[in-house]
């Protein structure tokens, strides 16, 4: 007897459809995740070349990254809900098509505003695509060890995408031009689009609900305003109207978002989800982690090129050990989780990353050596990030209700990416304040080092939070 999507999450359009081959599902979902995460970091190594070619300002460089991450984070909840309502395969294909088209536009940009607009459009496509990748896994792979392995693979691929961005960006920028860090998405995206159309089976929630568009607009504009206000403090100071105005407006918009969600009959984020200790604690933890960890690649890319005079290719190669470490951490996490528990691995991973951040922050100077200044601390930071990602994702998305899988996936991704975007704005401002406009190797190294030291404090706070608040088991769903 065929089961419906409410029972299995496999197919609501055709209950007689054969179940998908799990290897094909994992491959397609991970390929989509790799692309959207890669594009967060792949531009980092290319930033100096972009600045020279398009005459971007220092704050403009930050917005090349944040135009993507803020729209990505702000609309991801809407993307997760859309996947549940309209079909995970359909939404996956739509997001991937939009992401690919925006990559083409960005690669051909001739003015700074064109590049920033394309990056924002990429973020919209990624917000539609990314939640569907994890939802496809959690609704297609049976609960238990198989699902944990699938989520670990998804986490490792995502982590590897973020880490590999430096190498990919360096190779493309050195051998072709910075434009190819965006244009490379076009053939790869087209290939994944065709494969996903062939391999994936449609699934959706059996519960008919509407999209909470007002909520999505409020949270997105609120985040953009807060990040813009933080960025303005670099030039105007924290007490200037140009900084306080956007900050206040952003906080008001985020407050209105919470008020709207509390009163809406079909909210984008049902606040009842946060009654679950697992959901609320894991999402707060990934947000705090994101505040520090997201900026690692950004500052290391700038340090290697602006201070150590590496070429883009040399900078990318220099970060390969970090790329491998973050993947190793994500892959060994499930085995450690099974033996000593999700909570302990999440705490240990963040603590290890914090040690790496302390080392990195204290060791940066104008003539740093590769082994002690980049390799050693980088491996600790990346390994810790990989170890923490899988248990937090497992805790945050554990649910017995398939209709909420996309929402929980989107919520987790939003917390991680939102933390990263705001963290980049804050840490960039911290670094700029220390540099003070004197862009000598020593002053730049001092500014980047202070950013890492600040990140270490953030991670230490996260370790304390997780130790006392995270539940001891990840098998409980929202209550």
N, C-alpha and C positions, 0 to 999 in steps of 0.2 A: 504494500500500500504506500503510495507516494506521500511524502511529508511536505508540508507547506513551509514557506520561509519563516513563519512565526516559530516553527519547531526547529528548523535547522539553519536558517539563514542562507540556504543554497539557492533557491530559485522561487520567485513569486510570479514570474511571467509564464513559466512553463514547468509545472511540477513534475512532468515526466522526463525532463532533461536529465541526462546522466550527470553524476557528481563530477566536479572538476578533478583532474589529476593534480594531486597536491604539489608535486614538484613544479608544475607549470604555474600554479597559483602563487607559490612562494617566489618563483623566479620573476614573474610579472610584477608582483607587489614590491619586491626588493629593487627591481630596476627603476620603478617609478620613484621610490624613496631615495635611491641613490642620486637621481637627477636633481630633485628639489633640494637635497642637503648639499650636494656638490656645489650648487649655484650660490649657496650662502658664503662659501669660502673660496671658490675658484677665482673670484675677482680680486682677492686680497693681494696676491703677488703681482697682478696687473695694475694695481692702483697707481703706482708712480708713472707708468706709461700712459694710463688714461689721463692723468693730471697734465702731463706734458703735451699730449695730443689735443685735448679739448679745453685746455686752460682752466681746469677745475680748481676751485679754492680748497683750502684745507677742510673746511666744513662740508664742501661739496663731496670730498672723498668719503667722509663719513656717511653721507646720504646715498652714495652709490650702494653701500651695504644696507643702510636702514630703510631706504625706499622699498627694498625687497622684503626685509625681515618684518617690518611693521605691517604691511598689507598682508603678508603671509600669516603673521600671528593674529592680527585683528579679525581676519575673515575665516580662520581655520575652523572655528566653532560652527559657522554657517556651512562651511564645506562638509564637516562631519555630519550635521543634521541632513543636509541635502543628499548625502550618500545613503543614509537610512531611508529617506522618503522616496527618492526618485530612482534608486538602484545603484549599487556600488560600482558595477561595471560601467554603467552609463556615465556616472559622475567621474570616474577614473579617466575614461576616454576624453570627456569634455575638458577636464583640468589639464590633461597632458597636451591636448591640441592647443589650448590657449597658451600654455607655458612655452611650447615650441614656437608658436607664431611670435610671441613677445621676444623670444631670444633672437629671432631673425631681425626684428625691428631694432633691438639694442645693438646688435653687431654692426648694423649699418648706420648708426647714429652719427650725425655731423655736429650737433650742438649739445652742450651739457644737459639742457632740459629734455632733449629727446632721449638721452641715455637714462636719465632719472625716471622719465615717464615709462620707458620700456621696462625698467627694473621694477617699478610699481606694478605694472601689468603682469610681469612674471610672478610677482608675489601673489596676485589674485589667482593665477593659474595654479600655483603651488598650494595655495590654501584650499582649493577645490580638490586637488589631486592627493595631497599628503594624507588626510584622514582616511580616505578610501583605501590606501595601501594597507594600513594596520587593520582596518575593519574587515577587509577581504580575508586577511589571515585569521583573525579571531572568530569569524563566522564560518570559515571553511575548514579549518584544522580542528580536529577533536580536542576537547579540553584535556589537560594532563601533560605528560612529558613531551608529546609531539608538538603541542601548541607552545610550550615553553621553548623548545628548540627553534621553532619557527620564529617566535618573537625575538629570540637571541640572534638569529640570523639577520632578521630585519634590523635590529639594533646595531649589529656589527656592520652591515652594509651602509646604514645611515651614518654611523660613526666614521666608517671608511670613506664615505663620500665627502664628509666634512674635512677629514684629514688629507685625503688625496687631492683636494682642491689646490693645495699649494704646488704639488708636483705637476699636476695637469696644467694649471695656470702658468707655471714657469716654462714648461716645454712649449706651450702654444704661443706665449708672449715672445719668447726668444726666437723660435723658429719661424713663426708667421707674424702675428701681431696681437695686441690685446683684444682685438675684435673677435678673435677666434675662441676666446674663453666663453663667449656667448654663442657664436655661430656653430660651435661643435654640438650644441644641443639639438640643432635642427635635424641632421641625419640620424643621430641616436634616438631622439624623440620620435621620429617617424617610424623607425624600426620597432621600438617598443609599442607604439600605437598599433601597428599591424599585428604584432604578436599577441597583445592583450585582447584585441578584437577577436582573435581566433581561439585563444585558450580560456579566457575567463567566462564563467557562467554568471548570469545576472542574479542578483539577490537584493532584497529590500525588506524593510520592516513592514509587517502586516498592519500596523497601527497608522492610520491616516492622520497626519498633522500638517500644520502650516509652518512655513519658515518665518522666523522672527527677524525680519529685515530691519526694523527700527533698532533692535538690540545690537545687531551686527554693525550698523552704522555708528551707533553711539560708542561702542567699545573700540572700533577702529579709529575714529576721529579723536577719541580721548587719548589713545596711545600715541598717535602721531603728534598731538599737541604737547603731551608731556615730554616726549623725546625731543621735539623741536625746542621746547623751553630749556631743557637741560643743555642742549647744544649751544643755545644762545648765551649761556652763562660763561662760555669760554671767552667771548669777546666783550660782553657787557657786564658780567658779574652777576652774582646771585640776587642782588637787590634791585637790579635794573628793571624797569617796566617791560622791556623787550623780552626778558626772561620770565619774570613773575606772571605776566599776562597769559602767555601760552600755558605755563605750568598750572595756574589757577583754573583756566578754562578746561584743560585736560582733566584735572581732578574732578571738576563739576560734571563733566560729561561721563566720566567713569562712575561717579555717584548716581547720576541719572540712569545709567545702564543697570546698576544694581536695583534701583527703585522700579524700573520697568520690568526687570526679570521677576521681582517679587510679586508684581500685580498681574503680569500677563497670564492668560489662560494656557498658552502654549509657548513658554519661554524658550529662548535659545539655550539658556543654561538653567535648568530647574535647580533652584537653590537647595532643594531637598537632597540633591546628590552629595552636598557637603556635610550632611549629617553622618555620612560614612567616614569613619576615621581614616580608612585606607585611601579613599579618593581625595579627601581634603589634605591630609598630611603629605601624600606623595606628590600632589600638584604644587603645594607650597614648596616642597623640597626641590623639585625640578626647576621651579622658578628661581629660587635662590642660587642653585647650582648654575643656572644659565646666566645669571648676572655676572659671574666670574669666568666660567669656562668658555663661553662663546667668543670672547675677545682674545683668547690665546693665539689663534692663528693670525688675527689681524695685526697684533703688535709684534709677533715674531717675524712676520713678513716685512713689516716696516723696518724693524731692527736690522735684519740681515741685509737689506738693500740700502737703507739710508745711513746706517752706522758702519756696518762691516763691508760695504761696497760689493756685495754679492750681485751677480746678474740675476734676472728673474729665474733662469734655469737653475743656477747654483742655489738660490733660495729654496726653490721647490725640492731639489734633491736633499738639501740639508734637513728638510722636514719629513723625509721618508720614514725614519725610525719612529717618529711620533705617529705617523699614519699606521704603521704596523702595530704599534703598542695599543692604540685605541681599539683596533680590531681584535687583538688578542684578549684585551680586557673584556670586551663584549662577549666573546665566544667562550671564555672559561667561566664567566659569571654563572651560567645555569648549573654547572657541576658544583661550584662552591655554594650556590643557593640551596641545592638539594641536601647539602651536608651541614651547613651552619646557619642557614636561614637568609631570607631576602633582606631583612632589616640590617643584619650584621654586615652583609656585603655592600649594601648601599652606604653605610656609615664608613666602612673601611676604604671604599673607593674614593669617597670625597675627602677623607683624611689624607690618603696618599696624594691626591691631587693638591691639597693645601700645602703639604710639605714641598712638593715640586714648585708651587707658586712662591713660597718663601725663598727657596734656592734661586729661582729665576729672578725674582725682584732684587735680591741682594747681590747677585753676580753680574748684572748688566753694567757695562762700562764701554768706553769708546774703542777699546782694543781687545774686546773679548775673544777668548779662544773657543773653538767649536765644541770641544768635548765638555768643558766645564760650564760654558755659558748657554749652549743650546741643547746639546745631546742629552746630558744627564738630567737636568730639570725637565726637559721636554718629555722624556720617556715617563717620568713619574707623573707629570700632569696628565698625559694622554692615557696611560694605563689606568689611572684612577678614574678618569672620565668614563672610560669604557666599562669598568667594573660597576660604576654607579648607575649607568643608564638602564641596563636590563632589569634589575630588580625594581627600580622605580617605575618603569613602564609596565611591568607585570602587576605590581600592586595597584597602580592607578587605573588599569583597564580591566581588572577582574570583575566580572558581572555574570549573573545567571539570566539576564534579560537581553537577548540578542538585539532587541529594538534600540537599546541604548549603547551598543558597541561603538557606533560611529561617533556619538556624542562624547563618550569617554575618551576615545582616541583623539578627537579634536581638542578636547579640554586639556589633555596631557601635552599635545603638541603646541597648543597655544601658550601654556605656562612656560614651556622650555624656550620657545622662540621669543615670546614677549620679554622674558627675563634677559635673554641674550641681547635683544635690541636696546632695551633700556640700560643694560649693563655696559654696552658699547658706548652709548651716549655719556654715561657717567664717567667711565674710565678714560674715555678720550678727553673729557674735560679735565679730569685729574692730571693726565699726562701733559696736556697743553698748558695748564697752570704752572707746572714745574718747568717746562721748557721755556715758557715766557717769551716766545718769539725769537729766541737765539738758537737757530737750528744748526748748532755745531754737533759733531758726533758725541761729545761728552754730555751736552745738555739734552739731546734726543735720548741717549741711553738712560740718563737719569729720569726723564719723564716716563719712558716705557717701563723702567724698573719700578717706579712708584705705582704705576697702574697694576703691575703684577703683585706688589706688596698689598695693595688695597684689595685685590682679588683674593689673596690669601686670608685676609680677615673675614671676607664674606663667606668663604668656604668653611672656615673654622666655625662661624655662626651656624652654618647649615649642618655641620657635623653634630653640634650640640642639639639642634632642633630635632634631627632625625633620631638621635639616640633616645631621646625622651618621648617623642611623639609618634614615630612610625609604629604601626602594629607589628606584632611578632609573626604574623602569617599573612601571606598574600592571597589566600584562598577565599577571603570573604568579599562579597560584592557589596554595592551600596546598600545601606540599610536605612 
